[in-house]
């Protein structure tokens, strides 16, 4: 059976549609990667501003309160001027990884202190983890049932 010009055109169009679908999928992947990169960069700005200790609700509330100020060009220029030197340097985090456990559940004050020291709860290992100096952490956590361990790097 010979191909008619019409079936040949249909096959070409079908192949072209497949190529366009693949290109569209690649574009979606690229857009998602760009968005992810942007979100990571924004998270980095939160860390550089030393605001990572705030809860998500507190941080969102602070950003929403900035929205009306962002319309003012003078205010935006003042913000840019205040960032001199902050974007180029990343504060060095102490290099000593630490795990903290308690024989009984810690008080809310102790948990708040741990969060202030940028420790986080690991629910799988049932311990608080973060970076810092073991002696300093022991002094800060005023609890008799605390066990502070320096982890391997």
N, C-alpha and C positions, 0 to 999 in steps of 0.2 A: 504494500500500500504506500503510495507516494504522499509526501507531505504537501499540503496546499499552502499557499502564502498566508492564509488566515491562521492555520495551526502553528506555523512557524512564528508568526507575530505573537500568538498567545503564549508560546513557550518562552519567547524573549521577554515578554512582559512579566511572566511568572518568575523568571530568573531575576529580572530587575527588581521585582517586589521583594524577593528573598534577600537580595543585596541591601535594599533599603531597610528592611527589618533588622538585619545584622548591624548596619550603621546606626540605626536608632538605638539598639541595645547598647552599643559601645558608647554612644553619647550619654545615655542614662547613667552608665557606669562612671564616666568621666565627671558628670555633674555631681553624682553622689560622692565621689572622691574629693572634689573641690569643696563641697559643703562640709564634709568631715574634716578636711584640713582647716577650714575657716573656724569651725567649732572648737577644734583643738587649740588654735591660736587664741581664740577668745578666752578659753579656759586658762591658757598661759598668762593672759593679761590679768585675770582674777588673781592668780598666784603671785604675779609680780607686784600687784597692788597690795599684797598681803591681806587679802579678803577671803581667803579660802576657808577660814575658820567660821564664817557665817553660814547659817543654814540656807537652803535653797530659797525658802520663803523670804528670809531677810534680804538676801542678795537680789531677788527679783523685785522686792519692794523698793530697795535702794535704786535699782536701775529704772524702775517706773517713775520714781520721783525725779530722776534726771531728765526725763523725756521733755518736759516743758522748757527746761534750761537749754536743751540742745538746739532749740530753734534760734537762739541768740548767737550771732556770729562772734561777738566779743567774748562771750563765755567760752565758746569752743576754742578760740585763740588762746584764752587764758589756760584752758585745760592742756592744750598742746605745749604751751610754755612750761607748765608744771611737770611735764614728763621728761625734761632734759636729764639724760643720764640713766633713767630708769629702764628704758627699753633695751639698752645695750648690755647691761649687767644683769645677770640672774643671780639672786642671792644663793650662796652655797649652802646646801643642806648638810647638817652634820653627817658624817659618813658611818656612824656606828648604828647598825640595825639592832633594835631592842624588842623583846617580847615581855609583856607584863601579864601575870596571872594573879588571881586572888583565891584564897581558900574559901571565902564566902563572898557573895555578890557585893561589889563596892557601892558606896553611897552615891547619890545623885551629884553631890559636890565633887567627889573624886572623879566621876565620869566627866563632869564639866571641865575639871582641871586637865584630864587626859586629852580631851578634845582641844582645849586651848593650847596644849603642847603639840598639837597636830598628830596625835595618835588616833588610830582607827580600830574598830572592833572587827576581829576576824571570827566570824561565826562558825567556820569549819574547825578551826584550831582552838576555839574558845579562849582567845587571848587578845590583849590589846597589842598593836604593833605600831612601830614608828621609828624615828631616828633621834638620837640624843646621847647624852652622857649618863652612864648608869648611876653614878653617885648623885648627880644633880636630880635625876628622876626620883631616886629613893628619898631625897630630901623634900621634894615637892609633893610626893604622895604620902600623906600623913596617915598611914594605915599599917597596922601590925601584921596583917595577913597578906601583904604584898610580896610577890616574888618577881624580881627583875632579872632578866637573863639577856646577855649580849649574844646576838646571833652571829653566825659566820657570814662573812661578806661574800 
